């Protein structure tokens, strides 16, 4: 990491979604990290939610930039391919290898030269790598979007020859009896059938989402809302057809709920942890060195997220937008598999989830900074911008590749429920941020008028036609005019 360069940009640019940028070295004496935007402007919310960090400022070979080294290795590799390796006469193979080589060169450039993101652990080059992967993935999605439906599906064969074939979706509904007396061998076979590899995936997924969002209420709302979306869209995708106990007991309570609970416990530990760092070679014992290596994969410091959606209309709309993008990204996972004919267990599906796990934390921190400190963070962060663009492009691919499925009308009772929910949300928004403010303003004006009338009546009752309070107010007005 180019720590010296990052420190020169100020404290706000050096903080991560899960960590803060190390402070400037000061000859080995510990010091606080550079102040945030809120700290520069004065006491504020962020100051009370940031942990204090002590760092001896060690800047080792591990943290230095290696631009020339990477350039030399890359040039040697390209020179070897050009001068010593015979080019095969297979056009398809050469095309694939050329595309892969182009992507690798771009990744090498991005890892060494791209703008640093907010993360610094385990190494900022790791997060620059995922930023460049985001660009590559978005370009790939744009390419797929501009193909015909048939060509786009057959193009997936170039990635995996087993793709490009329509696959039936598994139906999770069917027999929903928890105890099936008709099955003498195993009456609980319905439960065991649902305990597949997606159960731990749900748990770890929501554990990591909790670390990204850092708010119990938002996580629970997204979890419950997605189950309602599955109920609403099960006529479009058979994969959404699940038993009631699969929705609410296995998903919401056990998998999602347990993941959120463990995530909140981890957040509590991170907020109480002492963040004091030493260089590896400054630690005398081997046990201390091993502990320092393990802690390299933990946050550099901690910032507690306080979303406070009801505090202002801007924050309310931002939180609603975050929830909407989260839900849309979740739906894209299932719809992309459906329109591109990818089985749920395919490695590309897993790679996409790993991708979102790595970029999601950075995006959430950039969004939070943009919301909480708009004076310093004047524009949306680069990773947050790319995540929003990727989510939108994925949805557009689904719309283009299978508009018939998406336009299947919702059942009447489902439509009524969603209309009622939207009306309730809009009504609460209008009351909280418009009607309530107007009412409070009217009450304040009325109270001031009543106080003024009371003071006037009091001075008239004294018979002198004025009071010391009014004299003081008039004197203050005269002084203000003179100033």
N, C-alpha and C positions, 0 to 999 in steps of 0.2 A: 504494500500500500504506500502511496506517496503521502506519508503522514505530514511531512513538512509543508507540502503544497496545500493539503486540506486544512491545516491549521491556519494558513494564511487567509482563507476565505471567511473566517469567522466561525463562531460556535454553532450557529443554526444549521449550517450546511454539513456539519460533522456529526449529526445525531441520527441514530437508526431507529427503525420501528421497534427493534428489540434491544438497541444499545445506543450509546452516545459516542461521539468521536473522542479519542484520547486527547488530553490537553497538551500544551506545548511542553517540551522538556525544559526543565529549569535546574539543571545540574544535579539531579537526583533527589531533590526535595519534593515531597508530595504537594499537590495543589488541586484546587477545584477545576472542573472542566470549564471551557469558555462559556460565557453567559448566553442564554437563549434570547430570542427576540423579546419575550415578555420580561426577562430580567433586565435587558437594556432599557426598556421603556419604563421600568419601575416595578414595584411589587404587583404580582398578578397570580392568576390561577396556575400557570405552568411552573412557577417557582416553588409552589407548595407540593407539587406532584412529582418533582424530579428528585432522584436520589443523588446524594453527594458522592463524588468519585475522587479517589486518590491514585495517582499514577507516578512512578518514578521517572517517566519520560524516556525509557530505554527505546532506542531506534536501531534494531538489529537488521541483519541481512534479510530476514524474513519479511520485513515491512518495506524494504526499498523497492523502487521501480526497477524493472528488468527489461526495459524496452529494447535495448541493443542486443541483449541475450536472446530474446524471443525473435527479433529480426534476423539474427545470425542463424539460428536453428531453422527458421522457416526458409531462408534463402538456401541453406544447405539441402534441405529436403526437396525443394523445387529443382535445385540443380541436379540432384541425384536422379529424379524422375526424368529430367530432360536429357541428361548426358549419358547415363549408365543403364537406364531401363528401356527395354524395347516396347514400343506402344503396340498393344494388341490390335488385331484387325476386327474386333467386335464393336460395332457402332453403339449398340445399346449399353455395353459395359463401359465404354469410354465416356458416354454421356453421363451415366450414373456417377462414375468416378470424378468427372470434371465438376459436376454439381456439388458433390461432397467436398472436393478440394476447395472450391470457391467459398463454400460455407465455412470451412475450417480457417481459411485465410481471413475472412471477415471476423470470425470469433477471436482470432489472435490479435487482430487490430483493435477490436473492441475491448478485450480484456486488458490491454496495455494502454490504450489511448482514450477510451470513452470516459465521460464525466462520472466521477464517483457518486454513488448513491448514498443514502443515509446509513447503510449498514457498514460495520467494520469488523465483525466477527463472523466466522473464523478468519476471514481475510476479505478485504473489499474487492479483490480480483474475482472472488467467487460470485459476488453480486453483480459485478460488471458482466461476467459471463452470462448470467441469467437475463440481464438486460438485453444483451445481443441475441440470445436465444428467442426472446420475445419479438425482436425485430424479424428474425428469420421465420418464426411461426406466423406472424401477421402477413408477411409476404407470401408464404405458402397458402394461407387462407384466401388471400386476394387472388392468387392464381387459380385455385379451385373454384372460386366464385365466378370467374370469367369463362369457365368451361361449360359445355353442355352437360346435362345430367348424366347421360350415358358415358361421355368421355371422362367426366370427373370421377365416376365410380370405377371405371376401368383403369384410370391413372393410378389408383391405389394399388393395382397389381405390380407396378414398378417398385413399390415399397415392400410389398409382401405378395407373392404369387397366389396365396390362398385367399386374398381379398377379392372384391369385385363380384362376389356371388351372394345372392339374397339369402339371408338367414332368418329363420323363424324366431320370434321373440318368445322367451319363456313366460308362461302365465303363472303369476304368483297367487292367483285367486283359487278357484276350484273349491275343493273341500276345505272349509274353514273350521271344522270341528277341532277343538283342542284335544278332546278325548274321543277317539273314534272306536265305538264298541264293535263296529263291523269288522275291524281288523284284529283278529285274535293274536297275531304274532307280536305286534307292537301298536297298541292303541294311541300312542303319542307320536306316531310317525309323521304327522303334519308339522309338528314342532321341529323334529330333527331334520326334515326336508328343508326348512327355512334357515337352518344353521349352516350356511355356506361361507365362502370366503369374504362375502360382503359384510358380514357381521363385524369382524375386527376392522374392516375398512371404514365402516360407519363410525366406530368408536374413535379410531386414530384420526379420522377426518375431522370430527367435531372437536377433538382435543386440540388439534392444530388451529382450527378456525377460532376457537376461544382465545388462543394465544395471539391471533391476529386482531380480533375485534376488541378483546379485553373488556367485555361488558356482558353480564349475565342476561339482562333483559333482551338485548339485541339478539344474542345467540338463541334464546328460547323462542323469540318471535320468528326468526328465520326458520328454526327447526319445525315449529308448528305450522307455519305458513306453507312450507314445502309439502307437508302431509296433506294439507287442504288442496294444494295444486295437484297432487297425485290423485286425490279423489275426483277433482274436476276434470282431469285430462285422461282418465283411464279408458275413455271411449276412443281416444286417439292412439295411445300406445298401450298394448297389452301388458307391458312391463310394469305399468303403474297399478295394475289390478292386483291388490293385495288384500289379505284378510284384515278385519278390524283390529285384531290383536297384534298383527304384524305391524300395522301403522302405529298404534298408540302404545303398545307394551314393549315390543321388541325395538322399534325405532326410537320413538320420542323418549320413553322412560329409560330403557336399558342402554341401548347403544349411544344415542345422542345425549341423553341426560347424564349418563355416566361419564362420557367424554367431556361434556361441559363442566361437570363437577370436578373432575381431575384437572381440567384446564384452569379453573378458577383457583384451585389449591396451588397449582404451580405459579399462577400470577401472584398469589398472596406471598409465596416464598420468595419470588423475585423482587417484590416490593420491599421486603424486610431484609434482604441479603445485603451484606457489607461489600461494597465495590472498592477494593484496594488491590492494585496491581503492581507487580514487580517484573522486571525482566527475568527471563529464564535463567540466565547465567549469574544473576544476582541472588539467587536462592541457594543456600548452602547444602541442603539435604536432598537426597534422591526422592524421598517421599514428597517433599515440597515441589520438586520439579515435575513429578508425575501429576500431582494435583493441579499445577499451573497449566500443564498441557491439556488436561481434561476441561478446565475452566475456560480454555480458549474457545470452546464451542458453546459458551454461555454468553449472555448479554454483557456488554461493557458497562452499562449502567441501566437504570430503569426509569421509565416515564409512565405514569398512570394515565390512562385515557378516561376523560370525563366528557362524554358526548353531550349531555344535557340538551336533549332535543327540544324540550319545551321552553328553553330560555329565549329563543328568538326564532323568527320565521326562517331565516337563512339556515340555521342549524337544523331545524325541523325538516326542511326540504332536503338538506344534505343527507341526513340520516335515512329518510325515506328513499333517496336515490341509492344509497349504499345497500339497503335491504333489497331494493329492486334488482340491482346488478348482481348481487349474490344469488338471488333466486333464479335470475335468467341464466347465469353461468351454470347453476346446478341443472336446470332443464336442458341446456345445450349438451350436457354430457350424454343424456339419454337420446335426444333427438338426433345428434350427430351420428351416434352409433346406428340409429334407425335409417337415416337417409344415405349414409355412406356404406352401409352393409358391413359393419364391423361387429364381431361377436363381443360380448361384454368382457370376456377374459383375455382379449387381445392385448398385446404389450403396448400398442399405441394408446389405448384407453388409459392404461396405467401411467404411461409417460406423460400424458396430458394432465393427470391428477398431480403427479410429482411436480410438473411445471408450475401449476397454479399454487401449490404449497409454497414453492420458493419465491414466487413473485408476489403472492398475496400479502405477505407481511410487510414488504417494502411499500406496496401500493397503499395499504391501510395507514401506515405512518405518514406517508406523503399527503394523503387526504386529510388526516387529522391535523397536520401542521398547516395545511392550506385553510382549514376551517378555523383553527384556534389562534393562529398568528398570521392573519392576512397582511399585516403591515410589512412583515419580513419575508414571508413566502407569498410573493405577488402572483405566482402562476402555479398551476397544478404540476406535480412532479412528473418526471419522465416515465417512470414505471407505472404510475397510476394512469397516465394517459394511454399507455400501450395496453394495459389490462382492459380499460374501457373500450378501446378500439377493437381488441381481439374478441371480447364478448359480443359486441355489436356485429362484427363480421361473421362470427359463428352463427348467430341468429339469422343473418341474411342468407347464408348458405342453406340453412334449414328451410327458410321461406322459398328459396328458388328451387331446391331439389325436390320438395314434396309439399307444394301448396295445398294439395287436396286434403292431406291429413290435418294440416293446420286450420283449414277452413271448415272442418266438421263442426257443426253447431253444437254448443253445449246443451245438455239437458235443461229443461225449463226451470227445475228447482235449483240447479246449480247457478244458472244465470240470476235468479232472484236473490240467492245468497250473496253473490258477488256485488250485485247492484246495491243491496242493503249495506254491505260492508263499506263500499266506496262512499255512499251517502253519509254514513256515520263518520268516516275519516274526514271528509270534506266539511261536515257540520262542525266537528270538533276543531278543525283548523280555523274555520271562520270565527268560531266563538273565542278561541284562545288568543288569536293574534289580531283580531279586528274588533269584534263586538265587545269583548272583555276590556280591551284597551280604551275604546271609546267610552264605555261605562265608567271605568276608573277615572278617566280624564274629566268626565262630566261631574262625578262625585267630588273630585278635588276642587274644581271650579266652584261648585255649589258650596263646599265647605269654606272656601276663601271668602265668598260673598257673605256668608252668614257671619263669619268672624268680623268682617269689615262693618257690617250692619250693627253688630253687637257693640263694637267699639264706638261707633257714631252715636248710637242711642245712649250709651253710658256717659259720654261727654256732654250730651244735651241735657241729660238728667241732672248733671252737676251744676248747670246754669251758666257756665262760662263759655259754652259753645266750642270748646276745644279741649284737648287732653294732652298730657305729656307724651303719650305714645304717638299721637299724630304729629306733635312738634318734632319728635325724634325722627319720624319717617320723612317729614318735610326737610329737616336738616340734612338727612342722608342724601336726599334727592339733589339738594343744592350743591353739596360737596361733589357728588358725581358729575354734575354739569360743569363745575369749575375744573375738575380734572380732565 
